[in-house]
Amino acid sequence: MSADEATRVRQSVSASTSPDVLRMLASDPSVTVRASLALNPALPECVSAILAEDTDARVRAILNRKLSTLTPNLSNDDRQRVQRDAVANLTAMVADAALRVRISLAEAVKDLPDGPRDIVLRLAHDPVVMVCEPVIRFSPMLTDEDLVALIAARPPASTVMAVARRPRIAETVSDAIVDNADVAAIGALLANPTAQIREATLDSLAAQSEERADWQAPLVRRPHLSQRAQRMLSEIVSGHLLETLSARADLDPRIAQSLRSVLKPPRPRATSEIAADETRALMQARVQKLHAAGRVSDETILSALSHNATAEAAAMLAAKAEVPAAVIDRACALRSAKGIVSLAWKAGLKVETAATLQVALAQLPPDKVLRAMANGDFPLSESEMHWHLTFLDLPDRTQQAWTPRRLAPNSPGAAPN
């Protein structure tokens, strides 16, 4: 599927597209574009009339299914028959469609609150991650029961990973992910701050994290941890993770006292460090003054980058996007192309500037950079960019290198025998 065709698919299904553009898309040579247009909930009557005469029966079937729900004169039996026939035709279309068609349809239906449910389910079960992931991550039509059934079908690991990253999944879904025993998916589940996980499940994962070091960071940063999980983690983690654990507001006082006796007091700051902090504070104050005067723009950010002033450019991006500097640091530490693109979009910058920032701040190679669509739009949908902004705007998501160590058996933080 070309980028231009994907753009037309998004325009076809969007309720905000102008009637003139919708009328033009009704004659688009791509059947995928026209089928997506038939799904649009804000379709004008003149466009519906064009699609009703479409040469492809599948387009007419989608339109008939939608219109049947709006026609009061049809009996319930007739309405159900029209919907059943339309869904059957469209389901067959998805089953037989080329990969590019399935990708387009997934993009078209992923945000619909009342789309063709059979099609959403089939796309969610698609073995190709580019097809199933958008639907699994964003479709409001998928229920918790659908997600549990999807995992029970033993899909590819990428499918389980997509479920683990879906916002606000229920405890039953989290249990299914853990039972699936995919280490990477469990790590993604722990890193999903909105996922609901049973206390007993978290306790079990905390105990296993001694052997699964990559689970330790997301566990320490989970929004809620039982006292048992806190104690186990205090005996397992080390380095900056131990410091992060000790800083939790909900930490049990007895565990906090034990950690204070283990953690070394901070060393005195060198004069050079103090001077660097003062220089950074002056720079940030200057950037805030420029932003208040409306003088932070694509040009000023690119000018700073051209002079290798990356810290100043990052501060400008934070000011322009109205986010803490730590959010920019997290996106750069994660080398997140989608995170940088989302921040540039929030800042109101050009998509070309977003591409430059991915290289200059996140140090991404050119082949990993997300660039503008053929029509000049940002390469991510608004819902995706909102999700990445929410993900970055969480306490300390950087993952610095550290060396695991166990507390001494007789130390105050050790587990009782």
C-alpha positions as a Markdown table, in Angstrom:
| # | Residue | x | y | z |
|---|---|---|---|---|
| 1 | Met | 0.0 | 0.0 | 0.0 |
| 2 | Ser | 1.4 | 3.4 | -1.0 |
| 3 | Ala | 1.6 | 6.2 | 1.6 |
| 4 | Asp | -0.7 | 8.2 | -0.6 |
| 5 | Glu | -3.4 | 5.5 | -0.6 |
| 6 | Ala | -3.0 | 5.1 | 3.2 |
| 7 | Thr | -3.6 | 8.9 | 3.5 |
| 8 | Arg | -6.8 | 8.7 | 1.4 |
| 9 | Val | -8.0 | 5.8 | 3.6 |
| 10 | Arg | -7.7 | 7.9 | 6.7 |
| 11 | Gln | -9.4 | 10.8 | 5.0 |
| 12 | Ser | -12.2 | 8.5 | 3.8 |
| 13 | Val | -13.1 | 7.2 | 7.3 |
| 14 | Ser | -12.6 | 10.6 | 9.2 |
| 15 | Ala | -15.8 | 12.4 | 10.2 |
| 16 | Ser | -13.9 | 15.7 | 9.9 |
| 17 | Thr | -13.2 | 15.4 | 6.2 |
| 18 | Ser | -15.0 | 18.0 | 4.1 |
| 19 | Pro | -18.0 | 16.9 | 1.9 |
| 20 | Asp | -16.1 | 18.0 | -1.2 |
| 21 | Val | -13.2 | 15.7 | -0.5 |
| 22 | Leu | -15.6 | 12.9 | 0.4 |
| 23 | Arg | -17.4 | 13.3 | -2.9 |
| 24 | Met | -14.0 | 13.1 | -4.7 |
| 25 | Leu | -13.0 | 10.0 | -2.8 |
| 26 | Ala | -16.3 | 8.3 | -3.8 |
| 27 | Ser | -14.8 | 7.9 | -7.3 |
| 28 | Asp | -11.3 | 6.9 | -6.1 |
| 29 | Pro | -9.8 | 4.1 | -8.2 |
| 30 | Ser | -8.9 | 2.1 | -5.0 |
| 31 | Val | -11.6 | -0.1 | -3.7 |
| 32 | Thr | -10.0 | 0.0 | -0.3 |
| 33 | Val | -10.5 | 3.8 | -0.2 |
| 34 | Arg | -14.1 | 3.5 | -1.3 |
| 35 | Ala | -14.8 | 0.7 | 1.2 |
| 36 | Ser | -13.3 | 2.8 | 4.0 |
| 37 | Leu | -15.5 | 5.7 | 2.8 |
| 38 | Ala | -18.6 | 3.6 | 3.2 |
| 39 | Leu | -17.7 | 3.1 | 6.9 |
| 40 | Asn | -17.7 | 6.9 | 7.5 |
| 41 | Pro | -20.4 | 7.8 | 10.1 |
| 42 | Ala | -20.7 | 11.4 | 8.7 |
| 43 | Leu | -21.3 | 10.4 | 5.1 |
| 44 | Pro | -23.4 | 13.0 | 3.2 |
| 45 | Glu | -26.4 | 11.7 | 1.2 |
| 46 | Cys | -24.9 | 12.7 | -2.1 |
| 47 | Val | -21.8 | 10.6 | -1.4 |
| 48 | Ser | -24.0 | 7.7 | -0.2 |
| 49 | Ala | -25.9 | 7.9 | -3.5 |
| 50 | Ile | -22.6 | 7.6 | -5.4 |
| 51 | Leu | -21.4 | 4.6 | -3.4 |
| 52 | Ala | -24.8 | 2.9 | -3.8 |
| 53 | Glu | -24.0 | 2.6 | -7.5 |
| 54 | Asp | -20.4 | 1.4 | -6.9 |
| 55 | Thr | -19.2 | -1.3 | -9.2 |
| 56 | Asp | -17.8 | -3.4 | -6.4 |
| 57 | Ala | -20.4 | -5.4 | -4.4 |
| 58 | Arg | -18.3 | -5.2 | -1.3 |
| 59 | Val | -18.5 | -1.4 | -1.1 |
| 60 | Arg | -22.3 | -1.6 | -1.7 |
| 61 | Ala | -22.5 | -4.2 | 1.1 |
| 62 | Ile | -20.8 | -2.0 | 3.6 |
| 63 | Leu | -23.0 | 0.9 | 2.8 |
| 64 | Asn | -26.2 | -1.2 | 2.9 |
| 65 | Arg | -25.2 | -2.5 | 6.3 |
| 66 | Lys | -24.9 | 1.0 | 7.7 |
| 67 | Leu | -28.0 | 2.3 | 6.0 |
| 68 | Ser | -30.1 | -0.6 | 7.2 |
| 69 | Thr | -29.6 | 0.5 | 10.8 |
| 70 | Leu | -31.0 | 4.0 | 9.8 |
| 71 | Thr | -34.1 | 2.8 | 7.9 |
| 72 | Pro | -37.2 | 2.7 | 10.1 |
| 73 | Asn | -39.4 | 1.0 | 7.5 |
| 74 | Leu | -37.4 | -2.2 | 7.4 |
| 75 | Ser | -38.6 | -5.1 | 9.5 |
| 76 | Asn | -36.2 | -6.5 | 12.1 |
| 77 | Asp | -35.8 | -9.6 | 10.0 |
| 78 | Asp | -35.0 | -7.6 | 6.8 |
| 79 | Arg | -32.6 | -5.4 | 8.7 |
| 80 | Gln | -30.7 | -8.3 | 10.2 |
| 81 | Arg | -30.6 | -10.0 | 6.8 |
| 82 | Val | -29.0 | -7.0 | 5.2 |
| 83 | Gln | -26.5 | -6.6 | 8.0 |
| 84 | Arg | -25.7 | -10.4 | 7.9 |
| 85 | Asp | -25.1 | -10.4 | 4.2 |
| 86 | Ala | -23.0 | -7.2 | 4.2 |
| 87 | Val | -20.8 | -8.5 | 7.1 |
| 88 | Ala | -20.4 | -11.8 | 5.4 |
| 89 | Asn | -19.3 | -10.2 | 2.1 |
| 90 | Leu | -16.9 | -7.8 | 3.9 |
| 91 | Thr | -15.5 | -10.7 | 6.1 |
| 92 | Ala | -14.8 | -12.6 | 2.9 |
| 93 | Met | -13.1 | -9.5 | 1.5 |
| 94 | Val | -10.8 | -9.3 | 4.5 |
| 95 | Ala | -10.0 | -13.0 | 4.4 |
| 96 | Asp | -9.0 | -12.9 | 0.7 |
| 97 | Ala | -7.5 | -9.5 | 0.7 |
| 98 | Ala | -3.9 | -8.7 | -0.1 |
| 99 | Leu | -1.8 | -7.5 | 2.8 |
| 100 | Arg | -2.0 | -3.8 | 1.8 |
| 101 | Val | -5.8 | -4.0 | 1.8 |
| 102 | Arg | -5.9 | -5.6 | 5.3 |
| 103 | Ile | -3.5 | -2.9 | 6.6 |
| 104 | Ser | -5.7 | -0.2 | 5.1 |
| 105 | Leu | -8.9 | -1.7 | 6.7 |
| 106 | Ala | -7.2 | -2.0 | 10.1 |
| 107 | Glu | -6.2 | 1.7 | 9.9 |
| 108 | Ala | -9.7 | 2.6 | 8.9 |
| 109 | Val | -11.6 | 0.7 | 11.6 |
| 110 | Lys | -9.2 | 0.9 | 14.6 |
| 111 | Asp | -10.8 | 4.0 | 16.2 |
| 112 | Leu | -14.5 | 3.3 | 15.2 |
| 113 | Pro | -16.8 | 2.9 | 18.3 |
| 114 | Asp | -19.5 | 1.2 | 16.2 |
| 115 | Gly | -17.7 | -0.4 | 13.3 |
| 116 | Pro | -18.2 | -3.9 | 11.8 |
| 117 | Arg | -17.4 | -6.1 | 14.8 |
| 118 | Asp | -16.8 | -9.3 | 12.8 |
| 119 | Ile | -14.1 | -7.4 | 10.7 |
| 120 | Val | -12.5 | -6.0 | 13.8 |
| 121 | Leu | -12.2 | -9.5 | 15.3 |
| 122 | Arg | -10.8 | -11.0 | 12.2 |
| 123 | Leu | -8.2 | -8.2 | 11.9 |
| 124 | Ala | -7.2 | -8.6 | 15.5 |
| 125 | His | -6.5 | -12.3 | 14.8 |
| 126 | Asp | -4.5 | -11.5 | 11.7 |
| 127 | Pro | -0.9 | -13.0 | 12.1 |
| 128 | Val | 0.7 | -9.9 | 10.5 |
| 129 | Val | 1.6 | -7.4 | 13.2 |
| 130 | Met | 1.0 | -4.4 | 11.0 |
| 131 | Val | -2.6 | -5.5 | 10.6 |
| 132 | Cys | -3.5 | -6.7 | 14.1 |
| 133 | Glu | -1.6 | -4.2 | 16.3 |
| 134 | Pro | -3.5 | -1.0 | 15.4 |
| 135 | Val | -6.8 | -2.8 | 16.1 |
| 136 | Ile | -5.7 | -4.5 | 19.3 |
| 137 | Arg | -4.1 | -1.3 | 20.7 |
| 138 | Phe | -6.9 | 1.1 | 19.9 |
| 139 | Ser | -10.2 | -0.4 | 18.9 |
| 140 | Pro | -12.9 | 0.4 | 21.5 |
| 141 | Met | -15.0 | -2.6 | 20.1 |
| 142 | Leu | -12.7 | -5.3 | 21.5 |
| 143 | Thr | -13.9 | -6.5 | 24.9 |
| 144 | Asp | -11.8 | -8.1 | 27.7 |
| 145 | Glu | -13.3 | -11.4 | 26.7 |
| 146 | Asp | -12.2 | -10.9 | 23.1 |
| 147 | Leu | -8.6 | -10.2 | 24.3 |
| 148 | Val | -8.5 | -13.2 | 26.5 |
| 149 | Ala | -9.8 | -15.4 | 23.7 |
| 150 | Leu | -7.2 | -13.9 | 21.4 |
| 151 | Ile | -4.4 | -14.9 | 23.7 |
| 152 | Ala | -5.9 | -18.3 | 24.3 |
| 153 | Ala | -5.7 | -18.9 | 20.5 |
| 154 | Arg | -1.9 | -19.0 | 20.9 |
| 155 | Pro | -1.1 | -16.2 | 18.4 |
| 156 | Pro | 2.3 | -14.9 | 17.4 |
| 157 | Ala | 4.3 | -13.2 | 20.2 |
| 158 | Ser | 3.9 | -9.8 | 18.6 |
| 159 | Thr | 0.1 | -10.1 | 19.0 |
| 160 | Val | 0.4 | -10.8 | 22.8 |
| 161 | Met | 2.8 | -7.9 | 23.0 |
| 162 | Ala | 0.2 | -5.6 | 21.4 |
| 163 | Val | -2.4 | -6.7 | 23.9 |
| 164 | Ala | 0.0 | -6.0 | 26.8 |
| 165 | Arg | 0.5 | -2.5 | 25.5 |
| 166 | Arg | -3.2 | -1.7 | 25.2 |
| 167 | Pro | -4.4 | 1.0 | 27.6 |
| 168 | Arg | -6.6 | 0.1 | 30.6 |
| 169 | Ile | -6.7 | -3.7 | 30.2 |
| 170 | Ala | -8.5 | -5.6 | 32.9 |
| 171 | Glu | -7.0 | -8.0 | 35.5 |
| 172 | Thr | -8.4 | -11.0 | 33.5 |
| 173 | Val | -6.5 | -9.9 | 30.4 |
| 174 | Ser | -3.3 | -9.4 | 32.5 |
| 175 | Asp | -3.7 | -12.9 | 33.9 |
| 176 | Ala | -3.9 | -14.3 | 30.4 |
| 177 | Ile | -0.8 | -12.5 | 29.4 |
| 178 | Val | 1.1 | -13.8 | 32.4 |
| 179 | Asp | -0.2 | -17.4 | 31.8 |
| 180 | Asn | 1.0 | -17.2 | 28.3 |
| 181 | Ala | 4.5 | -17.0 | 29.8 |
| 182 | Asp | 6.0 | -14.7 | 27.1 |
| 183 | Val | 8.8 | -12.9 | 28.9 |
| 184 | Ala | 8.9 | -9.9 | 26.7 |
| 185 | Ala | 5.1 | -9.5 | 26.8 |
| 186 | Ile | 5.1 | -9.7 | 30.6 |
| 187 | Gly | 7.7 | -6.9 | 30.6 |
| 188 | Ala | 5.5 | -4.8 | 28.4 |
| 189 | Leu | 2.6 | -5.5 | 30.7 |
| 190 | Leu | 4.5 | -4.3 | 33.7 |
| 191 | Ala | 5.6 | -1.2 | 31.9 |
| 192 | Asn | 2.0 | -0.4 | 31.0 |
| 193 | Pro | 0.9 | 2.0 | 33.8 |
| 194 | Thr | -2.8 | 1.7 | 33.1 |
| 195 | Ala | -2.9 | -2.1 | 33.0 |
| 196 | Gln | -4.8 | -3.6 | 36.0 |
| 197 | Ile | -2.8 | -6.5 | 37.6 |
| 198 | Arg | -3.8 | -8.5 | 40.6 |
| 199 | Glu | -1.8 | -8.1 | 43.7 |
| 200 | Ala | -1.0 | -11.8 | 43.9 |
| 201 | Thr | 0.2 | -11.7 | 40.3 |
| 202 | Leu | 2.5 | -8.7 | 41.0 |
| 203 | Asp | 3.9 | -10.5 | 44.0 |
| 204 | Ser | 4.7 | -13.6 | 42.0 |
| 205 | Leu | 6.3 | -11.5 | 39.2 |
| 206 | Ala | 8.4 | -9.6 | 41.8 |
| 207 | Ala | 9.7 | -12.9 | 43.2 |
| 208 | Gln | 10.6 | -14.1 | 39.7 |
| 209 | Ser | 12.3 | -10.8 | 38.8 |
| 210 | Glu | 15.5 | -12.1 | 40.5 |
| 211 | Glu | 15.9 | -14.3 | 37.4 |
| 212 | Arg | 14.3 | -11.8 | 35.0 |
| 213 | Ala | 16.3 | -8.6 | 35.5 |
| 214 | Asp | 14.5 | -6.8 | 32.7 |
| 215 | Trp | 11.2 | -6.9 | 34.8 |
| 216 | Gln | 12.8 | -5.1 | 37.7 |
| 217 | Ala | 12.6 | -1.5 | 36.4 |
| 218 | Pro | 8.9 | -1.6 | 35.4 |
| 219 | Leu | 8.1 | -3.4 | 38.7 |
| 220 | Val | 9.8 | -0.7 | 40.8 |
| 221 | Arg | 7.9 | 2.0 | 38.9 |
| 222 | Arg | 4.4 | 0.3 | 39.0 |
| 223 | Pro | 1.8 | 2.7 | 40.4 |
| 224 | His | 0.8 | 0.3 | 43.2 |
| 225 | Leu | 2.9 | -2.4 | 44.9 |
| 226 | Ser | 1.9 | -4.5 | 47.9 |
| 227 | Gln | 4.2 | -4.5 | 51.0 |
| 228 | Arg | 5.3 | -8.0 | 50.1 |
| 229 | Ala | 6.3 | -7.0 | 46.6 |
| 230 | Gln | 8.1 | -4.0 | 48.0 |
| 231 | Arg | 10.1 | -6.1 | 50.4 |
| 232 | Met | 11.1 | -8.7 | 47.8 |
| 233 | Leu | 12.2 | -6.0 | 45.4 |
| 234 | Ser | 14.2 | -4.3 | 48.1 |
| 235 | Glu | 16.2 | -7.6 | 48.4 |
| 236 | Ile | 16.7 | -8.0 | 44.7 |
| 237 | Val | 17.3 | -4.7 | 43.0 |
| 238 | Ser | 20.3 | -2.4 | 43.3 |
| 239 | Gly | 21.9 | 0.7 | 42.0 |
| 240 | His | 19.5 | 3.5 | 40.8 |
| 241 | Leu | 16.5 | 1.1 | 41.0 |
| 242 | Leu | 17.1 | 0.8 | 44.7 |
| 243 | Glu | 17.1 | 4.5 | 45.0 |
| 244 | Thr | 13.9 | 4.7 | 42.9 |
| 245 | Leu | 12.2 | 2.2 | 45.1 |
| 246 | Ser | 13.3 | 4.1 | 48.3 |
| 247 | Ala | 11.7 | 7.3 | 46.9 |
| 248 | Arg | 8.2 | 5.7 | 46.5 |
| 249 | Ala | 5.5 | 7.7 | 48.3 |
| 250 | Asp | 3.7 | 4.5 | 49.3 |
| 251 | Leu | 6.8 | 2.7 | 50.6 |
| 252 | Asp | 6.3 | 0.8 | 53.8 |
| 253 | Pro | 8.1 | 2.7 | 56.6 |
| 254 | Arg | 10.0 | -0.4 | 57.8 |
| 255 | Ile | 11.3 | -1.0 | 54.3 |
| 256 | Ala | 12.2 | 2.6 | 53.9 |
| 257 | Gln | 14.2 | 2.5 | 57.1 |
| 258 | Ser | 16.0 | -0.6 | 56.0 |
| 259 | Leu | 16.8 | 1.0 | 52.6 |
| 260 | Arg | 18.2 | 4.2 | 54.3 |
| 261 | Ser | 20.7 | 2.0 | 56.2 |
| 262 | Val | 21.8 | 0.4 | 52.9 |
| 263 | Leu | 22.0 | 3.3 | 50.6 |
| 264 | Lys | 25.1 | 5.4 | 50.8 |
| 265 | Pro | 24.8 | 9.1 | 51.6 |
| 266 | Pro | 25.2 | 11.3 | 48.5 |
| 267 | Arg | 28.7 | 12.5 | 47.9 |
| 268 | Pro | 29.5 | 16.2 | 48.1 |
| 269 | Arg | 29.0 | 17.9 | 44.8 |
| 270 | Ala | 32.0 | 19.1 | 42.9 |
| 271 | Thr | 32.4 | 22.8 | 42.0 |
| 272 | Ser | 32.3 | 21.9 | 38.3 |
| 273 | Glu | 28.9 | 20.2 | 38.8 |
| 274 | Ile | 27.5 | 23.2 | 40.6 |
| 275 | Ala | 28.7 | 25.5 | 37.9 |
| 276 | Ala | 27.2 | 23.2 | 35.2 |
| 277 | Asp | 23.8 | 23.3 | 37.0 |
| 278 | Glu | 24.0 | 27.1 | 37.3 |
| 279 | Thr | 24.8 | 27.4 | 33.5 |
| 280 | Arg | 21.9 | 25.0 | 32.7 |
| 281 | Ala | 19.5 | 27.0 | 34.9 |
| 282 | Leu | 20.5 | 30.3 | 33.2 |
| 283 | Met | 20.0 | 28.6 | 29.8 |
| 284 | Gln | 16.5 | 27.3 | 30.7 |
| 285 | Ala | 15.5 | 30.7 | 32.1 |
| 286 | Arg | 16.6 | 32.3 | 28.8 |
| 287 | Val | 14.6 | 29.8 | 26.8 |
| 288 | Gln | 11.5 | 30.4 | 29.0 |
| 289 | Lys | 11.8 | 34.1 | 28.4 |
| 290 | Leu | 12.0 | 33.6 | 24.6 |
| 291 | His | 9.0 | 31.3 | 24.7 |
| 292 | Ala | 7.0 | 33.8 | 26.7 |
| 293 | Ala | 7.8 | 36.4 | 24.1 |
| 294 | Gly | 6.6 | 34.0 | 21.3 |
| 295 | Arg | 10.1 | 33.7 | 19.9 |
| 296 | Val | 10.6 | 30.0 | 20.0 |
| 297 | Ser | 9.9 | 28.5 | 16.6 |
| 298 | Asp | 11.1 | 25.9 | 14.1 |
| 299 | Glu | 13.7 | 28.3 | 13.0 |
| 300 | Thr | 15.1 | 29.1 | 16.4 |
| 301 | Ile | 15.2 | 25.4 | 17.3 |
| 302 | Leu | 17.0 | 24.4 | 14.1 |
| 303 | Ser | 19.4 | 27.3 | 14.5 |
| 304 | Ala | 20.3 | 26.0 | 18.0 |
| 305 | Leu | 20.9 | 22.5 | 16.5 |
| 306 | Ser | 23.1 | 24.0 | 13.7 |
| 307 | His | 25.3 | 25.4 | 16.4 |
| 308 | Asn | 25.4 | 22.0 | 18.3 |
| 309 | Ala | 23.4 | 23.6 | 21.2 |
| 310 | Thr | 21.4 | 20.4 | 21.6 |
| 311 | Ala | 20.6 | 21.1 | 25.3 |
| 312 | Glu | 19.1 | 24.5 | 24.3 |
| 313 | Ala | 17.1 | 22.9 | 21.5 |
| 314 | Ala | 15.7 | 20.3 | 23.9 |
| 315 | Ala | 14.8 | 23.1 | 26.4 |
| 316 | Met | 13.0 | 24.9 | 23.5 |
| 317 | Leu | 11.1 | 21.8 | 22.6 |
| 318 | Ala | 10.0 | 21.3 | 26.2 |
| 319 | Ala | 8.9 | 24.9 | 26.5 |
| 320 | Lys | 7.1 | 24.9 | 23.2 |
| 321 | Ala | 5.3 | 21.6 | 23.9 |
| 322 | Glu | 4.6 | 22.7 | 27.5 |
| 323 | Val | 6.1 | 19.6 | 29.1 |
| 324 | Pro | 8.7 | 19.1 | 31.8 |
| 325 | Ala | 12.3 | 18.8 | 30.5 |
| 326 | Ala | 12.3 | 15.2 | 32.0 |
| 327 | Val | 9.8 | 14.2 | 29.3 |
| 328 | Ile | 12.2 | 15.2 | 26.6 |
| 329 | Asp | 15.0 | 13.4 | 28.4 |
| 330 | Arg | 12.9 | 10.2 | 28.5 |
| 331 | Ala | 12.1 | 10.3 | 24.8 |
| 332 | Cys | 15.8 | 10.8 | 24.0 |
| 333 | Ala | 17.0 | 8.1 | 26.4 |
| 334 | Leu | 14.5 | 5.6 | 24.9 |
| 335 | Arg | 15.5 | 6.7 | 21.4 |
| 336 | Ser | 11.8 | 6.9 | 20.7 |
| 337 | Ala | 11.1 | 8.2 | 17.2 |
| 338 | Lys | 7.4 | 8.2 | 17.9 |
| 339 | Gly | 7.9 | 10.0 | 21.1 |
| 340 | Ile | 9.9 | 12.8 | 19.5 |
| 341 | Val | 7.4 | 13.1 | 16.6 |
| 342 | Ser | 4.5 | 13.3 | 19.2 |
| 343 | Leu | 6.3 | 16.0 | 21.2 |
| 344 | Ala | 7.0 | 18.0 | 18.0 |
| 345 | Trp | 3.4 | 17.7 | 17.0 |
| 346 | Lys | 2.3 | 18.9 | 20.5 |
| 347 | Ala | 4.7 | 21.8 | 20.2 |
| 348 | Gly | 3.1 | 22.9 | 16.9 |
| 349 | Leu | 6.3 | 22.4 | 15.0 |
| 350 | Lys | 6.7 | 21.3 | 11.3 |
| 351 | Val | 6.9 | 17.7 | 10.5 |
| 352 | Glu | 10.3 | 18.4 | 8.8 |
| 353 | Thr | 11.6 | 19.8 | 12.2 |
| 354 | Ala | 10.4 | 16.6 | 13.9 |
| 355 | Ala | 12.6 | 14.5 | 11.5 |
| 356 | Thr | 15.6 | 16.7 | 12.4 |
| 357 | Leu | 15.0 | 16.4 | 16.1 |
| 358 | Gln | 14.9 | 12.6 | 15.9 |
| 359 | Val | 18.4 | 12.6 | 14.5 |
| 360 | Ala | 19.9 | 15.4 | 16.6 |
| 361 | Leu | 18.3 | 14.7 | 20.0 |
| 362 | Ala | 17.4 | 11.0 | 20.0 |
| 363 | Gln | 20.5 | 10.1 | 17.8 |
| 364 | Leu | 18.5 | 7.9 | 15.5 |
| 365 | Pro | 20.1 | 6.7 | 12.2 |
| 366 | Pro | 18.4 | 8.0 | 9.0 |
| 367 | Asp | 16.7 | 4.7 | 8.3 |
| 368 | Lys | 14.9 | 4.8 | 11.6 |
| 369 | Val | 13.6 | 8.3 | 11.3 |
| 370 | Leu | 9.8 | 8.8 | 10.9 |
| 371 | Arg | 9.2 | 11.3 | 8.1 |
| 372 | Ala | 6.3 | 13.2 | 6.6 |
| 373 | Met | 3.5 | 11.4 | 4.7 |
| 374 | Ala | 3.2 | 12.1 | 1.0 |
| 375 | Asn | 0.7 | 14.8 | 1.7 |
| 376 | Gly | 2.9 | 16.5 | 4.3 |
| 377 | Asp | 1.0 | 15.2 | 7.3 |
| 378 | Phe | 2.6 | 13.7 | 10.4 |
| 379 | Pro | 3.4 | 10.0 | 10.1 |
| 380 | Leu | 1.3 | 9.0 | 13.2 |
| 381 | Ser | -2.4 | 9.4 | 13.9 |
| 382 | Glu | -3.5 | 11.8 | 16.6 |
| 383 | Ser | -4.6 | 9.0 | 18.8 |
| 384 | Glu | -1.2 | 7.4 | 18.5 |
| 385 | Met | 0.6 | 10.6 | 19.4 |
| 386 | His | -1.7 | 11.2 | 22.4 |
| 387 | Trp | -0.8 | 7.7 | 23.6 |
| 388 | His | 2.9 | 8.3 | 23.3 |
| 389 | Leu | 2.7 | 11.6 | 25.1 |
| 390 | Thr | 0.8 | 9.9 | 27.9 |
| 391 | Phe | 3.4 | 7.2 | 28.1 |
| 392 | Leu | 6.3 | 9.7 | 28.3 |
| 393 | Asp | 4.6 | 11.9 | 30.9 |
| 394 | Leu | 5.2 | 9.4 | 33.7 |
| 395 | Pro | 7.8 | 9.5 | 36.5 |
| 396 | Asp | 11.3 | 8.4 | 35.5 |
| 397 | Arg | 10.9 | 6.0 | 32.5 |
| 398 | Thr | 14.6 | 6.1 | 31.6 |
| 399 | Gln | 16.4 | 2.8 | 32.0 |
| 400 | Gln | 20.1 | 3.4 | 32.9 |
| 401 | Ala | 22.6 | 0.7 | 33.1 |
| 402 | Trp | 23.2 | -0.9 | 36.4 |
| 403 | Thr | 24.8 | -4.0 | 38.0 |
| 404 | Pro | 22.5 | -6.4 | 40.0 |
| 405 | Arg | 23.6 | -7.3 | 43.5 |
| 406 | Arg | 22.0 | -9.0 | 46.4 |
| 407 | Leu | 21.8 | -7.5 | 49.9 |
| 408 | Ala | 23.9 | -9.3 | 52.5 |
| 409 | Pro | 21.9 | -12.1 | 54.3 |
| 410 | Asn | 22.2 | -10.4 | 57.7 |
| 411 | Ser | 21.6 | -6.9 | 56.5 |
| 412 | Pro | 18.4 | -4.9 | 57.7 |
| 413 | Gly | 16.8 | -5.2 | 54.3 |
| 414 | Ala | 17.2 | -9.0 | 54.0 |
| 415 | Ala | 14.2 | -11.3 | 54.1 |
| 416 | Pro | 13.4 | -13.0 | 57.4 |
| 417 | Asn | 14.2 | -16.8 | 57.6 |
